[in-house]
Amino acid sequence: MEQLAMPLQATAVAVNEEIVSRPSWETTVLSDGDRIALFQAIAGG
């Protein structure tokens, strides 16, 4: 996410359509074929 310049405090991560909790980000093991989705919260009205 650092390479994408995404702010960590406003980002959610999902692996294979399952949300990964922030404390688990560093220990989550990825496998070939895993689908990763990054979501960034934005303000709007």
Phi and psi restraints in degrees (range 20) as a CNS / XPLOR table:
assign (resid 1 and name C) (resid 2 and name N)
       (resid 2 and name CA) (resid 2 and name C) 1.0 -61.7 20.0 2
assign (resid 2 and name N) (resid 2 and name CA)
       (resid 2 and name C) (resid 3 and name N) 1.0 -39.9 20.0 2
assign (resid 2 and name C) (resid 3 and name N)
       (resid 3 and name CA) (resid 3 and name C) 1.0 -65.2 20.0 2
assign (resid 3 and name N) (resid 3 and name CA)
       (resid 3 and name C) (resid 4 and name N) 1.0 -27.2 20.0 2
assign (resid 3 and name C) (resid 4 and name N)
       (resid 4 and name CA) (resid 4 and name C) 1.0 -90.1 20.0 2
assign (resid 4 and name N) (resid 4 and name CA)
       (resid 4 and name C) (resid 5 and name N) 1.0 -2.2 20.0 2
assign (resid 4 and name C) (resid 5 and name N)
       (resid 5 and name CA) (resid 5 and name C) 1.0 58.3 20.0 2
assign (resid 5 and name N) (resid 5 and name CA)
       (resid 5 and name C) (resid 6 and name N) 1.0 39.6 20.0 2
assign (resid 5 and name C) (resid 6 and name N)
       (resid 6 and name CA) (resid 6 and name C) 1.0 -93.4 20.0 2
assign (resid 6 and name N) (resid 6 and name CA)
       (resid 6 and name C) (resid 7 and name N) 1.0 130.1 20.0 2
assign (resid 6 and name C) (resid 7 and name N)
       (resid 7 and name CA) (resid 7 and name C) 1.0 -68.6 20.0 2
assign (resid 7 and name N) (resid 7 and name CA)
       (resid 7 and name C) (resid 8 and name N) 1.0 127.6 20.0 2
assign (resid 7 and name C) (resid 8 and name N)
       (resid 8 and name CA) (resid 8 and name C) 1.0 -63.4 20.0 2
assign (resid 8 and name N) (resid 8 and name CA)
       (resid 8 and name C) (resid 9 and name N) 1.0 -35.4 20.0 2
assign (resid 8 and name C) (resid 9 and name N)
       (resid 9 and name CA) (resid 9 and name C) 1.0 -71.1 20.0 2
assign (resid 9 and name N) (resid 9 and name CA)
       (resid 9 and name C) (resid 10 and name N) 1.0 -13.4 20.0 2
assign (resid 9 and name C) (resid 10 and name N)
       (resid 10 and name CA) (resid 10 and name C) 1.0 -120.8 20.0 2
assign (resid 10 and name N) (resid 10 and name CA)
       (resid 10 and name C) (resid 11 and name N) 1.0 27.7 20.0 2
assign (resid 10 and name C) (resid 11 and name N)
       (resid 11 and name CA) (resid 11 and name C) 1.0 -125.3 20.0 2
assign (resid 11 and name N) (resid 11 and name CA)
       (resid 11 and name C) (resid 12 and name N) 1.0 140.8 20.0 2
assign (resid 11 and name C) (resid 12 and name N)
       (resid 12 and name CA) (resid 12 and name C) 1.0 -119.4 20.0 2
assign (resid 12 and name N) (resid 12 and name CA)
       (resid 12 and name C) (resid 13 and name N) 1.0 149.6 20.0 2
assign (resid 12 and name C) (resid 13 and name N)
       (resid 13 and name CA) (resid 13 and name C) 1.0 -124.8 20.0 2
assign (resid 13 and name N) (resid 13 and name CA)
       (resid 13 and name C) (resid 14 and name N) 1.0 137.3 20.0 2
assign (resid 13 and name C) (resid 14 and name N)
       (resid 14 and name CA) (resid 14 and name C) 1.0 -128.7 20.0 2
assign (resid 14 and name N) (resid 14 and name CA)
       (resid 14 and name C) (resid 15 and name N) 1.0 140.5 20.0 2
assign (resid 14 and name C) (resid 15 and name N)
       (resid 15 and name CA) (resid 15 and name C) 1.0 -121.9 20.0 2
assign (resid 15 and name N) (resid 15 and name CA)
       (resid 15 and name C) (resid 16 and name N) 1.0 121.3 20.0 2
assign (resid 15 and name C) (resid 16 and name N)
       (resid 16 and name CA) (resid 16 and name C) 1.0 53.3 20.0 2
assign (resid 16 and name N) (resid 16 and name CA)
       (resid 16 and name C) (resid 17 and name N) 1.0 44.8 20.0 2
assign (resid 16 and name C) (resid 17 and name N)
       (resid 17 and name CA) (resid 17 and name C) 1.0 67.5 20.0 2
assign (resid 17 and name N) (resid 17 and name CA)
       (resid 17 and name C) (resid 18 and name N) 1.0 17.9 20.0 2
assign (resid 17 and name C) (resid 18 and name N)
       (resid 18 and name CA) (resid 18 and name C) 1.0 -117.2 20.0 2
assign (resid 18 and name N) (resid 18 and name CA)
       (resid 18 and name C) (resid 19 and name N) 1.0 125.2 20.0 2
assign (resid 18 and name C) (resid 19 and name N)
       (resid 19 and name CA) (resid 19 and name C) 1.0 -64.5 20.0 2
assign (resid 19 and name N) (resid 19 and name CA)
       (resid 19 and name C) (resid 20 and name N) 1.0 135.8 20.0 2
assign (resid 19 and name C) (resid 20 and name N)
       (resid 20 and name CA) (resid 20 and name C) 1.0 -103.1 20.0 2
assign (resid 20 and name N) (resid 20 and name CA)
       (resid 20 and name C) (resid 21 and name N) 1.0 123.9 20.0 2
assign (resid 20 and name C) (resid 21 and name N)
       (resid 21 and name CA) (resid 21 and name C) 1.0 -66.0 20.0 2
assign (resid 21 and name N) (resid 21 and name CA)
       (resid 21 and name C) (resid 22 and name N) 1.0 147.9 20.0 2
assign (resid 21 and name C) (resid 22 and name N)
       (resid 22 and name CA) (resid 22 and name C) 1.0 -53.8 20.0 2
assign (resid 22 and name N) (resid 22 and name CA)
       (resid 22 and name C) (resid 23 and name N) 1.0 -43.2 20.0 2
assign (resid 22 and name C) (resid 23 and name N)
       (resid 23 and name CA) (resid 23 and name C) 1.0 -62.8 20.0 2
assign (resid 23 and name N) (resid 23 and name CA)
       (resid 23 and name C) (resid 24 and name N) 1.0 -19.2 20.0 2
assign (resid 23 and name C) (resid 24 and name N)
       (resid 24 and name CA) (resid 24 and name C) 1.0 -93.3 20.0 2
assign (resid 24 and name N) (resid 24 and name CA)
       (resid 24 and name C) (resid 25 and name N) 1.0 -5.0 20.0 2
assign (resid 24 and name C) (resid 25 and name N)
       (resid 25 and name CA) (resid 25 and name C) 1.0 -54.3 20.0 2
assign (resid 25 and name N) (resid 25 and name CA)
       (resid 25 and name C) (resid 26 and name N) 1.0 -47.2 20.0 2
assign (resid 25 and name C) (resid 26 and name N)
       (resid 26 and name CA) (resid 26 and name C) 1.0 -75.2 20.0 2
assign (resid 26 and name N) (resid 26 and name CA)
       (resid 26 and name C) (resid 27 and name N) 1.0 -19.9 20.0 2
assign (resid 26 and name C) (resid 27 and name N)
       (resid 27 and name CA) (resid 27 and name C) 1.0 -107.6 20.0 2
assign (resid 27 and name N) (resid 27 and name CA)
       (resid 27 and name C) (resid 28 and name N) 1.0 -2.4 20.0 2
assign (resid 27 and name C) (resid 28 and name N)
       (resid 28 and name CA) (resid 28 and name C) 1.0 -71.5 20.0 2
assign (resid 28 and name N) (resid 28 and name CA)
       (resid 28 and name C) (resid 29 and name N) 1.0 126.2 20.0 2
assign (resid 28 and name C) (resid 29 and name N)
       (resid 29 and name CA) (resid 29 and name C) 1.0 -93.0 20.0 2
assign (resid 29 and name N) (resid 29 and name CA)
       (resid 29 and name C) (resid 30 and name N) 1.0 129.2 20.0 2
assign (resid 29 and name C) (resid 30 and name N)
       (resid 30 and name CA) (resid 30 and name C) 1.0 -100.5 20.0 2
assign (resid 30 and name N) (resid 30 and name CA)
       (resid 30 and name C) (resid 31 and name N) 1.0 145.7 20.0 2
assign (resid 30 and name C) (resid 31 and name N)
       (resid 31 and name CA) (resid 31 and name C) 1.0 -118.6 20.0 2
assign (resid 31 and name N) (resid 31 and name CA)
       (resid 31 and name C) (resid 32 and name N) 1.0 160.0 20.0 2
assign (resid 31 and name C) (resid 32 and name N)
       (resid 32 and name CA) (resid 32 and name C) 1.0 -54.4 20.0 2
assign (resid 32 and name N) (resid 32 and name CA)
       (resid 32 and name C) (resid 33 and name N) 1.0 134.5 20.0 2
assign (resid 32 and name C) (resid 33 and name N)
       (resid 33 and name CA) (resid 33 and name C) 1.0 90.0 20.0 2
assign (resid 33 and name N) (resid 33 and name CA)
       (resid 33 and name C) (resid 34 and name N) 1.0 -8.0 20.0 2
assign (resid 33 and name C) (resid 34 and name N)
       (resid 34 and name CA) (resid 34 and name C) 1.0 -62.5 20.0 2
assign (resid 34 and name N) (resid 34 and name CA)
       (resid 34 and name C) (resid 35 and name N) 1.0 144.1 20.0 2
assign (resid 34 and name C) (resid 35 and name N)
       (resid 35 and name CA) (resid 35 and name C) 1.0 -104.8 20.0 2
assign (resid 35 and name N) (resid 35 and name CA)
       (resid 35 and name C) (resid 36 and name N) 1.0 124.2 20.0 2
assign (resid 35 and name C) (resid 36 and name N)
       (resid 36 and name CA) (resid 36 and name C) 1.0 -112.1 20.0 2
assign (resid 36 and name N) (resid 36 and name CA)
       (resid 36 and name C) (resid 37 and name N) 1.0 132.0 20.0 2
assign (resid 36 and name C) (resid 37 and name N)
       (resid 37 and name CA) (resid 37 and name C) 1.0 -125.1 20.0 2
assign (resid 37 and name N) (resid 37 and name CA)
       (resid 37 and name C) (resid 38 and name N) 1.0 134.1 20.0 2
assign (resid 37 and name C) (resid 38 and name N)
       (resid 38 and name CA) (resid 38 and name C) 1.0 -114.0 20.0 2
assign (resid 38 and name N) (resid 38 and name CA)
       (resid 38 and name C) (resid 39 and name N) 1.0 132.4 20.0 2
assign (resid 38 and name C) (resid 39 and name N)
       (resid 39 and name CA) (resid 39 and name C) 1.0 -121.0 20.0 2
assign (resid 39 and name N) (resid 39 and name CA)
       (resid 39 and name C) (resid 40 and name N) 1.0 132.8 20.0 2
assign (resid 39 and name C) (resid 40 and name N)
       (resid 40 and name CA) (resid 40 and name C) 1.0 -117.6 20.0 2
assign (resid 40 and name N) (resid 40 and name CA)
       (resid 40 and name C) (resid 41 and name N) 1.0 125.1 20.0 2
assign (resid 40 and name C) (resid 41 and name N)
       (resid 41 and name CA) (resid 41 and name C) 1.0 -72.7 20.0 2
assign (resid 41 and name N) (resid 41 and name CA)
       (resid 41 and name C) (resid 42 and name N) 1.0 137.6 20.0 2
assign (resid 41 and name C) (resid 42 and name N)
       (resid 42 and name CA) (resid 42 and name C) 1.0 -131.3 20.0 2
assign (resid 42 and name N) (resid 42 and name CA)
       (resid 42 and name C) (resid 43 and name N) 1.0 147.7 20.0 2
assign (resid 42 and name C) (resid 43 and name N)
       (resid 43 and name CA) (resid 43 and name C) 1.0 -83.9 20.0 2
assign (resid 43 and name N) (resid 43 and name CA)
       (resid 43 and name C) (resid 44 and name N) 1.0 147.5 20.0 2
assign (resid 43 and name C) (resid 44 and name N)
       (resid 44 and name CA) (resid 44 and name C) 1.0 -170.3 20.0 2
assign (resid 44 and name N) (resid 44 and name CA)
       (resid 44 and name C) (resid 45 and name N) 1.0 179.6 20.0 2
